[in-house]
Amino acid sequence: MEDPDLMMHDVPPDQFITAGRAWLMTTKEGMDPNTFGYSPDAPERGWWCLRHDLIRDLASLNKFEAESSDIWGLMDKDESDVSPTDRELLDEAATLTASPDENFEPIQAFYSRQLDFRVPQSIKLYNYVNETMRTDDVSIELGLSGK
């Protein structure tokens, strides 16, 4: 028997907070960034988690479906190394992705010009089970096969 709380597929906007909206709630509305993460009891919470999910959401809106273990670009920085310029770009990405239907073309333009947000040919993947990192070529997923 399926648990209805775990099997929601068409989640209404008022019941799901996207990474862009969560980022804006923390930066513009003063919500604690540690409110957001992978689960209430997990240590995977806060600014770095929001940053990673925001970048993955942006990639998804540009036809790359990332997994929670995928890391590239600005995700690969320690939180202490994220600059004020990086934060301004994250603010812009959050504003755009918070309303993707209204901002589809600007989202594509932002993604195409921001290398730290765009998925490169190879990305890092973190294995949660054995806590190791490996690099994976995603050329085919990006439509770059044969180059």
NUDOLUM-748459 format. One record per residue: residue number from 1; z, y, x of N, C-alpha, C in turn. Coordinates in steps of 0.02 Angstrom, whole numbers. Layout:
<nodes>
+-----+--------+--------+--------+--------+--------+--------+--------+--------+--------+
:   n :   n.pz :   n.py :   n.px :  ca.pz :  ca.py :  ca.px :   c.pz :   c.py :   c.px :
+-----+--------+--------+--------+--------+--------+--------+--------+--------+--------+
: NUM :      Z :      Y :      X :      Z :      Y :      X :      Z :      Y :      X :
...
+-----+--------+--------+--------+--------+--------+--------+--------+--------+--------+
</nodes>
This chain:
<nodes>
+-----+--------+--------+--------+--------+--------+--------+--------+--------+--------+
:   n :   n.pz :   n.py :   n.px :  ca.pz :  ca.py :  ca.px :   c.pz :   c.py :   c.px :
+-----+--------+--------+--------+--------+--------+--------+--------+--------+--------+
:   1 :      0 :    -59 :     42 :      0 :      0 :      0 :      0 :     62 :     44 :
:   2 :    -42 :    110 :     29 :    -47 :    171 :     69 :      8 :    221 :     50 :
:   3 :     34 :    254 :    101 :     82 :    307 :     90 :     43 :    370 :     70 :
:   4 :     52 :    396 :     10 :     13 :    454 :    -12 :     24 :    516 :     32 :
:   5 :     82 :    522 :     63 :     95 :    580 :    106 :     54 :    576 :    170 :
:   6 :     37 :    516 :    191 :     -1 :    508 :    253 :    -76 :    501 :    240 :
:   7 :    -97 :    493 :    180 :   -167 :    479 :    164 :   -202 :    537 :    129 :
:   8 :   -179 :    597 :    140 :   -212 :    655 :    109 :   -278 :    669 :    145 :
:   9 :   -331 :    678 :    108 :   -397 :    689 :    138 :   -425 :    758 :    122 :
:  10 :   -416 :    781 :     62 :   -443 :    847 :     43 :   -383 :    893 :     33 :
:  11 :   -356 :    917 :     89 :   -295 :    956 :     87 :   -311 :   1028 :     67 :
:  12 :   -278 :   1053 :     16 :   -289 :   1123 :     -5 :   -267 :   1172 :     50 :
:  13 :   -300 :   1229 :     55 :   -283 :   1277 :    108 :   -210 :   1299 :    109 :
:  14 :   -177 :   1300 :     51 :   -107 :   1321 :     50 :    -60 :   1267 :     75 :
:  15 :    -85 :   1206 :     89 :    -44 :   1152 :    113 :    -59 :   1133 :    186 :
:  16 :   -108 :   1166 :    216 :   -127 :   1151 :    285 :   -137 :   1217 :    322 :
:  17 :   -107 :   1223 :    380 :   -115 :   1284 :    420 :   -158 :   1267 :    480 :
:  18 :   -216 :   1300 :    485 :   -260 :   1289 :    542 :   -230 :   1321 :    604 :
:  19 :   -256 :   1303 :    662 :   -231 :   1330 :    725 :   -240 :   1406 :    727 :
:  20 :   -297 :   1430 :    703 :   -309 :   1502 :    702 :   -258 :   1539 :    660 :
:  21 :   -245 :   1512 :    601 :   -195 :   1543 :    557 :   -126 :   1539 :    588 :
:  22 :   -108 :   1482 :    618 :    -43 :   1475 :    650 :    -35 :   1524 :    708 :
:  23 :    -88 :   1533 :    747 :    -86 :   1581 :    802 :    -72 :   1651 :    776 :
:  24 :   -107 :   1670 :    723 :    -98 :   1737 :    694 :    -28 :   1744 :    664 :
:  25 :     -2 :   1691 :    635 :     65 :   1694 :    606 :    117 :   1706 :    661 :
:  26 :    104 :   1682 :    721 :    152 :   1692 :    776 :    141 :   1760 :    809 :
:  27 :     79 :   1780 :    819 :     66 :   1842 :    856 :     70 :   1904 :    812 :
:  28 :     52 :   1898 :    749 :     50 :   1957 :    705 :    108 :   1960 :    655 :
:  29 :    136 :   1902 :    638 :    188 :   1900 :    586 :    256 :   1882 :    614 :
:  30 :    260 :   1868 :    679 :    324 :   1856 :    711 :    354 :   1786 :    701 :
:  31 :    315 :   1739 :    677 :    341 :   1671 :    668 :    352 :   1639 :    736 :
:  32 :    403 :   1598 :    741 :    420 :   1563 :    803 :    364 :   1513 :    819 :
:  33 :    333 :   1517 :    879 :    280 :   1470 :    896 :    303 :   1397 :    898 :
:  34 :    367 :   1386 :    908 :    393 :   1317 :    909 :    396 :   1287 :    839 :
:  35 :    379 :   1325 :    789 :    372 :   1299 :    721 :    312 :   1251 :    718 :
:  36 :    263 :   1262 :    762 :    201 :   1226 :    759 :    196 :   1175 :    815 :
:  37 :    174 :   1114 :    797 :    166 :   1062 :    846 :    141 :    998 :    813 :
:  38 :    147 :    943 :    849 :    119 :    880 :    825 :    163 :    844 :    775 :
:  39 :    228 :    856 :    778 :    274 :    830 :    728 :    340 :    865 :    736 :
:  40 :    382 :    865 :    684 :    445 :    902 :    689 :    491 :    879 :    746 :
:  41 :    487 :    816 :    765 :    531 :    789 :    816 :    499 :    786 :    886 :
:  42 :    436 :    802 :    891 :    400 :    794 :    955 :    410 :    856 :    999 :
:  43 :    410 :    846 :   1065 :    415 :    903 :   1110 :    350 :    943 :   1115 :
:  44 :    296 :    915 :   1089 :    231 :    947 :   1092 :    228 :   1002 :   1039 :
:  45 :    256 :   1061 :   1057 :    262 :   1117 :   1011 :    254 :   1182 :   1050 :
:  46 :    242 :   1235 :   1015 :    244 :   1301 :   1045 :    175 :   1328 :   1065 :
:  47 :    178 :   1379 :   1108 :    117 :   1416 :   1126 :     62 :   1371 :   1153 :
:  48 :     80 :   1326 :   1200 :     28 :   1285 :   1230 :     -5 :   1241 :   1178 :
:  49 :     34 :   1216 :   1131 :      7 :   1173 :   1078 :    -41 :   1213 :   1033 :
:  50 :    -19 :   1274 :   1015 :    -62 :   1317 :    975 :   -128 :   1333 :   1012 :
:  51 :   -121 :   1349 :   1076 :   -181 :   1366 :   1116 :   -229 :   1307 :   1119 :
:  52 :   -204 :   1248 :   1132 :   -247 :   1189 :   1136 :   -282 :   1176 :   1069 :
:  53 :   -244 :   1179 :   1015 :   -274 :   1165 :    949 :   -323 :   1219 :    928 :
:  54 :   -309 :   1281 :    946 :   -356 :   1336 :    930 :   -422 :   1325 :    965 :
:  55 :   -420 :   1306 :   1028 :   -482 :   1294 :   1066 :   -519 :   1233 :   1038 :
:  56 :   -482 :   1181 :   1020 :   -514 :   1122 :    990 :   -545 :   1139 :    922 :
:  57 :   -510 :   1179 :    882 :   -539 :   1200 :    818 :   -604 :   1239 :    828 :
:  58 :   -604 :   1283 :    877 :   -664 :   1322 :    892 :   -721 :   1275 :    912 :
:  59 :   -706 :   1226 :    954 :   -757 :   1177 :    974 :   -782 :   1137 :    914 :
:  60 :   -737 :   1118 :    870 :   -756 :   1080 :    810 :   -803 :   1121 :    766 :
:  61 :   -790 :   1184 :    761 :   -834 :   1228 :    721 :   -902 :   1238 :    754 :
:  62 :   -908 :   1214 :    816 :   -971 :   1216 :    853 :   -996 :   1146 :    870 :
:  63 :   -980 :   1099 :    826 :  -1007 :   1030 :    827 :   -980 :    984 :    882 :
:  64 :   -921 :    998 :    908 :   -889 :    951 :    954 :   -822 :    931 :    925 :
:  65 :   -816 :    869 :    906 :   -754 :    845 :    876 :   -707 :    819 :    931 :
:  66 :   -660 :    861 :    950 :   -613 :    844 :   1004 :   -555 :    803 :    977 :
:  67 :   -526 :    766 :   1023 :   -464 :    729 :   1008 :   -405 :    767 :   1037 :
:  68 :   -346 :    750 :   1015 :   -286 :    786 :   1039 :   -275 :    776 :   1114 :
:  69 :   -306 :    727 :   1144 :   -298 :    714 :   1216 :   -351 :    749 :   1259 :
:  70 :   -400 :    782 :   1228 :   -453 :    815 :   1265 :   -430 :    883 :   1292 :
:  71 :   -446 :    896 :   1355 :   -425 :    958 :   1388 :   -483 :    986 :   1428 :
:  72 :   -494 :   1052 :   1421 :   -545 :   1086 :   1461 :   -529 :   1161 :   1461 :
:  73 :   -560 :   1197 :   1507 :   -557 :   1270 :   1508 :   -486 :   1298 :   1505 :
:  74 :   -476 :   1343 :   1459 :   -413 :   1378 :   1452 :   -355 :   1331 :   1433 :
:  75 :   -371 :   1272 :   1408 :   -319 :   1223 :   1393 :   -288 :   1196 :   1458 :
:  76 :   -325 :   1199 :   1512 :   -303 :   1169 :   1575 :   -256 :   1215 :   1615 :
:  77 :   -237 :   1271 :   1587 :   -191 :   1317 :   1620 :   -119 :   1303 :   1598 :
:  78 :    -73 :   1310 :   1645 :     -2 :   1310 :   1625 :     10 :   1372 :   1583 :
:  79 :     57 :   1369 :   1539 :     71 :   1426 :   1495 :     87 :   1489 :   1534 :
:  80 :    122 :   1482 :   1590 :    140 :   1540 :   1631 :     78 :   1572 :   1665 :
:  81 :     23 :   1536 :   1668 :    -38 :   1563 :   1699 :    -87 :   1593 :   1648 :
:  82 :    -70 :   1591 :   1585 :   -114 :   1621 :   1534 :   -105 :   1697 :   1538 :
:  83 :   -160 :   1731 :   1553 :   -158 :   1804 :   1565 :   -160 :   1844 :   1501 :
:  84 :   -145 :   1909 :   1505 :   -153 :   1952 :   1446 :   -225 :   1952 :   1420 :
:  85 :   -273 :   1949 :   1465 :   -344 :   1945 :   1444 :   -357 :   1880 :   1407 :
:  86 :   -330 :   1825 :   1432 :   -336 :   1761 :   1397 :   -307 :   1766 :   1327 :
:  87 :   -249 :   1797 :   1321 :   -216 :   1804 :   1255 :   -258 :   1847 :   1207 :
:  88 :   -290 :   1898 :   1233 :   -334 :   1939 :   1191 :   -392 :   1897 :   1164 :
:  89 :   -421 :   1855 :   1207 :   -475 :   1811 :   1186 :   -450 :   1759 :   1135 :
:  90 :   -390 :   1734 :   1146 :   -360 :   1687 :   1098 :   -348 :   1721 :   1030 :
:  91 :   -326 :   1784 :   1033 :   -318 :   1823 :    971 :   -384 :   1829 :    934 :
:  92 :   -437 :   1844 :    972 :   -504 :   1850 :    941 :   -527 :   1784 :    911 :
:  93 :   -517 :   1730 :    949 :   -536 :   1663 :    924 :   -497 :   1646 :    861 :
:  94 :   -433 :   1663 :    860 :   -391 :   1649 :    802 :   -414 :   1688 :    741 :
:  95 :   -429 :   1751 :    751 :   -453 :   1792 :    695 :   -517 :   1764 :    667 :
:  96 :   -563 :   1744 :    710 :   -626 :   1716 :    687 :   -617 :   1650 :    651 :
:  97 :   -578 :   1605 :    682 :   -572 :   1537 :    653 :   -526 :   1534 :    592 :
:  98 :   -486 :   1586 :    582 :   -443 :   1587 :    523 :   -484 :   1594 :    459 :
:  99 :   -545 :   1621 :    465 :   -590 :   1628 :    408 :   -660 :   1604 :    429 :
: 100 :   -668 :   1539 :    439 :   -731 :   1514 :    468 :   -792 :   1525 :    423 :
: 101 :   -785 :   1522 :    358 :   -844 :   1531 :    315 :   -871 :   1602 :    321 :
: 102 :   -827 :   1651 :    325 :   -848 :   1721 :    331 :   -871 :   1739 :    401 :
: 103 :   -849 :   1699 :    451 :   -862 :   1717 :    521 :   -905 :   1666 :    559 :
: 104 :   -945 :   1628 :    523 :   -981 :   1574 :    556 :  -1024 :   1598 :    615 :
: 105 :  -1066 :   1647 :    605 :  -1109 :   1672 :    659 :  -1068 :   1704 :    716 :
: 106 :  -1018 :   1745 :    701 :   -977 :   1771 :    756 :   -939 :   1716 :    794 :
: 107 :   -920 :   1663 :    759 :   -887 :   1606 :    793 :   -935 :   1575 :    843 :
: 108 :   -997 :   1564 :    822 :  -1047 :   1535 :    867 :  -1060 :   1580 :    926 :
: 109 :  -1064 :   1645 :    915 :  -1077 :   1693 :    969 :  -1019 :   1694 :   1019 :
: 110 :   -958 :   1696 :    993 :   -899 :   1695 :   1035 :   -898 :   1632 :   1078 :
: 111 :   -908 :   1576 :   1047 :   -907 :   1511 :   1081 :   -960 :   1508 :   1136 :
: 112 :  -1019 :   1533 :   1122 :  -1073 :   1528 :   1171 :  -1062 :   1573 :   1232 :
: 113 :  -1024 :   1627 :   1224 :  -1014 :   1673 :   1281 :   -948 :   1664 :   1318 :
: 114 :   -902 :   1624 :   1291 :   -836 :   1616 :   1323 :   -831 :   1547 :   1356 :
: 115 :   -842 :   1545 :   1421 :   -843 :   1482 :   1457 :   -776 :   1445 :   1455 :
: 116 :   -720 :   1482 :   1453 :   -655 :   1449 :   1452 :   -640 :   1416 :   1385 :
: 117 :   -681 :   1428 :   1335 :   -672 :   1399 :   1269 :   -724 :   1345 :   1255 :
: 118 :   -782 :   1352 :   1286 :   -838 :   1306 :   1273 :   -827 :   1239 :   1309 :
: 119 :   -846 :   1185 :   1276 :   -838 :   1118 :   1305 :   -888 :   1110 :   1363 :
: 120 :   -864 :   1094 :   1423 :   -909 :   1081 :   1479 :   -934 :   1008 :   1478 :
: 121 :   -977 :    991 :   1525 :  -1004 :    923 :   1528 :   -951 :    870 :   1540 :
: 122 :   -900 :    887 :   1578 :   -846 :    838 :   1587 :   -780 :    871 :   1569 :
: 123 :   -738 :    832 :   1536 :   -673 :    856 :   1514 :   -619 :    807 :   1537 :
: 124 :   -557 :    830 :   1536 :   -501 :    786 :   1552 :   -476 :    754 :   1487 :
: 125 :   -454 :    692 :   1493 :   -423 :    657 :   1437 :   -355 :    632 :   1459 :
: 126 :   -304 :    647 :   1420 :   -237 :    625 :   1435 :   -221 :    562 :   1396 :
: 127 :   -196 :    511 :   1431 :   -177 :    449 :   1399 :   -102 :    453 :   1384 :
: 128 :    -85 :    458 :   1320 :    -15 :    465 :   1300 :     26 :    402 :   1314 :
: 129 :     -5 :    345 :   1317 :     31 :    282 :   1326 :     56 :    275 :   1398 :
: 130 :     11 :    283 :   1446 :     33 :    274 :   1516 :     39 :    341 :   1553 :
: 131 :     32 :    396 :   1517 :     42 :    463 :   1544 :     -1 :    476 :   1606 :
: 132 :    -66 :    459 :   1600 :   -113 :    472 :   1653 :   -169 :    517 :   1627 :
: 133 :   -205 :    546 :   1674 :   -261 :    590 :   1658 :   -323 :    561 :   1689 :
: 134 :   -379 :    565 :   1653 :   -443 :    545 :   1681 :   -495 :    595 :   1660 :
: 135 :   -552 :    594 :   1692 :   -607 :    638 :   1675 :   -661 :    598 :   1640 :
: 136 :   -692 :    628 :   1590 :   -743 :    594 :   1551 :   -804 :    639 :   1544 :
: 137 :   -863 :    610 :   1552 :   -926 :    646 :   1543 :   -943 :    646 :   1468 :
: 138 :   -951 :    705 :   1440 :   -966 :    711 :   1369 :  -1037 :    740 :   1358 :
: 139 :  -1080 :    730 :   1407 :  -1149 :    756 :   1403 :  -1185 :    734 :   1340 :
: 140 :  -1179 :    670 :   1323 :  -1214 :    644 :   1264 :  -1187 :    678 :   1201 :
: 141 :  -1121 :    684 :   1196 :  -1091 :    716 :   1137 :  -1113 :    789 :   1130 :
: 142 :  -1128 :    821 :   1187 :  -1149 :    890 :   1187 :  -1225 :    897 :   1180 :
: 143 :  -1260 :    841 :   1176 :  -1332 :    843 :   1171 :  -1367 :    859 :   1236 :
: 144 :  -1334 :    843 :   1292 :  -1361 :    858 :   1358 :  -1386 :    798 :   1395 :
: 145 :  -1396 :    742 :   1361 :  -1418 :    681 :   1395 :  -1487 :    693 :   1427 :
: 146 :  -1494 :    665 :   1486 :  -1558 :    672 :   1521 :  -1561 :    734 :   1566 :
: 147 :  -1507 :    773 :   1568 :  -1507 :    832 :   1612 :  -1465 :    819 :   1673 :
+-----+--------+--------+--------+--------+--------+--------+--------+--------+--------+
</nodes>
